[in-house]
Amino acid sequence: MVIGITGPSGAGKSELALLFRKTHQIIDADQVYYDLMSTELGADMQARLLLEFGTLDRRELRKIAFSDDKHELINSITHPYVLAEIKKRLTPNCIIDAPLLFESNADSICDITIAVVANNANLVQRIVARDKLDKKDAKQRLQAQKDANWYARRATYIILNNDKREELLIQWETINRKLQSMEEHLTLQRSAI
């Protein structure tokens, strides 16, 4: 089963993905992007970005995307390459950890999608701590992203990650039991054919 995990920056997507690591391979879309930006795998993508923006520096591209509202243009260049590479790395039981799962159309290769969301105060606090940004820059980053309701309308499951880690674990266990039951049912169906 291919499970897509998404949500806004600071929501806890990677933390949730790690909970599945015993039974699923994790494909981190951000890591795929970094791989494409730093190896020959992404030569075509790099050339297009360089032509359009004059730089391949990830920090500069991020700054351009969030300050000049060019994120849609950057995404239109990078998403097809990232999605193609993710497809090459797919296994029967994997997690795709992708902040832009729906926007990149990566949800089309997922059996189930899970959105991790949190209130804005928690998102800002986590982004500031993780990325060493000031609050203004963290808020600006969030303004360029979709809100929790947008994810709720698209995802199969929603995890609200505002509280303690124990709350995240409880929600994960509930969803994981459902997924295991679905996988067992699919296995029985396949064996009966």
NORVENQUI-V915883 format. One record per residue. OMEGA is omega in whole degrees, -180 to 180 (none if undefined). NEAR is the number of other C-alpha atoms within 10 Angstrom. Layout:
OMEGA_NEAR / OMEGA_NEAR
This chain:
178_17 / -177_20 / 176_23 / 177_29 / -177_29 / 179_28 / -179_29 / 177_24 / 177_20 / -177_25 / -179_27 / -180_24 / -177_23 / 177_18 / 177_13 / 180_22 / -180_24 / 178_14 / 180_15 / -168_17 / 180_12 / -175_8 / -176_10 / 170_19 / 179_19 / 173_23 / -178_20 / -177_18 / 177_21 / 179_14 / 176_13 / 177_19 / 180_20 / 177_14 / -180_15 / -179_20 / -173_20 / 180_13 / 177_10 / 177_11 / -175_13 / -175_19 / 180_13 / 179_15 / 179_21 / -179_20 / 180_13 / 179_15 / 180_20 / 179_13 / -176_11 / -171_12 / 177_13 / 179_12 / 172_14 / 179_17 / -175_12 / 179_12 / 178_10 / 179_12 / 178_18 / 179_15 / 178_16 / -176_15 / -175_18 / -179_17 / -178_14 / 180_9 / 180_12 / -176_15 / 179_18 / 178_12 / 178_12 / -180_18 / -180_16 / 177_12 / -171_17 / -174_21 / -180_20 / 180_15 / 180_18 / -180_23 / 179_19 / 179_11 / 176_18 / 180_19 / 178_12 / -176_8 / -177_14 / 171_16 / -178_15 / 178_9 / 179_14 / 176_21 / 171_26 / 178_27 / -172_25 / 179_24 / -178_23 / -177_20 / -178_25 / -178_18 / -179_14 / -177_17 / 178_13 / 177_21 / -179_22 / 178_12 / -180_16 / 173_17 / -177_11 / 173_17 / 178_23 / 175_25 / 175_27 / -179_29 / 178_26 / 178_21 / -174_14 / 180_17 / 178_10 / 179_16 / -180_22 / -179_25 / -179_16 / 180_18 / 179_21 / -178_18 / -175_14 / -172_10 / 179_10 / 177_11 / 171_15 / -175_13 / -179_14 / 180_11 / 178_17 / 178_21 / 179_18 / 178_13 / -179_19 / 179_19 / 180_11 / -177_15 / 180_16 / 179_14 / -176_16 / -180_19 / 178_9 / 179_12 / -177_21 / 180_17 / -173_11 / -173_14 / 174_20 / 179_14 / 176_16 / 173_21 / 177_22 / -174_16 / 179_23 / -170_18 / -178_10 / 180_8 / -180_11 / 178_10 / 176_14 / 180_19 / 180_14 / 180_12 / 178_16 / -180_18 / 179_13 / 180_10 / -178_16 / 177_14 / 178_11 / -179_12 / 178_15 / 178_12 / 178_12 / -180_13 / 177_14 / 179_12 / 178_12 / 178_13 / 178_11 / 179_11 / -179_10 / -179_9 / 180_8 / -177_7 / none_5
